């Protein structure tokens, strides 16, 4: 018998778990600094300016920011400067056409997380998660607090939830599989949170197991997203073309927006025509931050697939 999820524990406290007062303060500093850099990168704010706005000494901000984001503020500013990326994207039509002409699935290697995936059957999806037990937990990440959902087969969901947004984020995930049993289990989900956001753990011989739970079309779109390497980007229309239905851009956009495995299934690497960021379920500031972080790891320029 399916047990109903009790959300009262999330509304009675500001957060369902305590990540530590100092950690919460540090994340708030990083969040505001990320927002400042991603929105005002043209101004090229200095470390001194950013530190002054954060109420910290420059060395303190650099230490805190580097610990959370894996890059210094200067490195992140360099990475988020998308002038070169936009130029590449404007000139990329022939590259995109050539890529999809040979087929995006031409390479057997999945993206940089070396993900191995398993899709639920259409029958499982129609049952809306009946008989499925899903553990969940909230954890810190370089891009804010994340909600991690996991089954015994692997990671099933990952979404972002800033302080105060825990209830809505959990409801958003739970309504996708309303007949499933949900159990809060910080220990079970912590391993996934650590694994996903630590590039040192992205090892080909130890793939991250994920479980895709969606319609047949959604799963086809998400599988296509997995093939977009770090440092590259594509568009909704080109994904539609890759799936053999060039007129399905709107449906592709809907499926991308319903991706339950944010960051791992890299929907943030899908842009609108002309290189514009387009939408993002978890906010455009966060999308810019993730692209900048990835650009800092893979190189200073976001290339187009």
Residue, then its C-alpha position, 0 to 999 in steps of 0.5 A: x500500500x502506498x504511503x502518503x508523503x507528509x510535507x508538514x515537517x518541511x513547513x514547520x522549519x525553514x529547512x528540512x535539514x541543517x547544513x550548518x549555520x556557517x555553511x548556510x552563510x557561506x552559500x548565501x555569499x557564494x549565491x550573491x557573488x555568482x549572481x553579481x558576476x553572471x549578471x554584470x560580467x561586462x563590468x568585470x567586477x574586481x575581487x575587492x569590489x565583490x568582497x566589499x559587497x559580500x562584507x568579507x575581506x578579499x582573501x576570505x571571499x576567495x577561500x569561501x567561493x573556491x571551496x563552493x564553486x571549485x574556481x576563484x571569482x576571477x576564474x569564474x568571471x573569465x569563464x562566464x564571459x560568453x563573448x567568444x561563445x556567442x560568436x561561435x554559436x552565430x557561426x555554428x549552423x554548418x557545424x550543427x548540421x554536419x553533426x546531426x547529419x552523421x547522427x548525434x548518437x555516433x559516439x558510444x561514449x556518454x558525457x563527462x559524468x560517464x553516466x550509465x542509465x536505465x529507463x523505466x518501461x512505459x508501463x512503469x511510467x503509466x503506474x505513476x511510480x506505484x511500487x517504487x520506493x524513492x529516498x530523498x534528501x537536501x544537500x549543499x552544492x556549488x549551485x545552491x542546495x539540491x534535492x536528491x532523489x534515489x532508488x535502489x537502482x540509482x539516481x532518479x531525480x536532482x533539483x535545486x532548492x534554495x532555502x525556503x523553497x524546499x517544500x515546492x521543490x519536493x512537491x515538484x518532484x513528487x508529483x511526477x511519480x505520485x504513487x511512489x513511496x517517498x522516504x527522507x534518507x540523508x545518508x542514502x542520498x548524500x553519496x549521490x550529491x558528493x559524486x555528482x558535483x565532484x569532478x574527481x569522481x567522474x571516472x569512466x570505470x565507475x559510472x554513475x547509475x541513473x534511472x529515467x522515469x518519463x514518457x517514451x518521448x521524454x526519455x528519448x530527449x533526455x538520452x540525447x541530452x546525455x550526449x552533449x559533452x561539457x563545453x558544448x551546446x545545442x538547440x531545441x530545434x536541432x535535438x528535434x531534428x536528431x530525433x527525426x521530427x524537425x517540427x517537434x521543437x516545442x515538444x522537445x522544449x517541454x521535455x527538456x523543461x521536465x528533465x528530473x535529473x538536472x545537471x546530470x542530464x545536462x539540459x542547461x546545455x540547450x540554448x535557443x536559436x542564435x545562442x540565447x540562453x532560453x529558459x531553465x526550470x531552476x532559473x537563468x542565473x543558475x544556468x549561467x553559473x553552471x555553464x560558467x563553472x563547466x567552461x572553467x573546467x573544460x576551457x574558457x570558451x563554450x563551443x557549439x556542438 
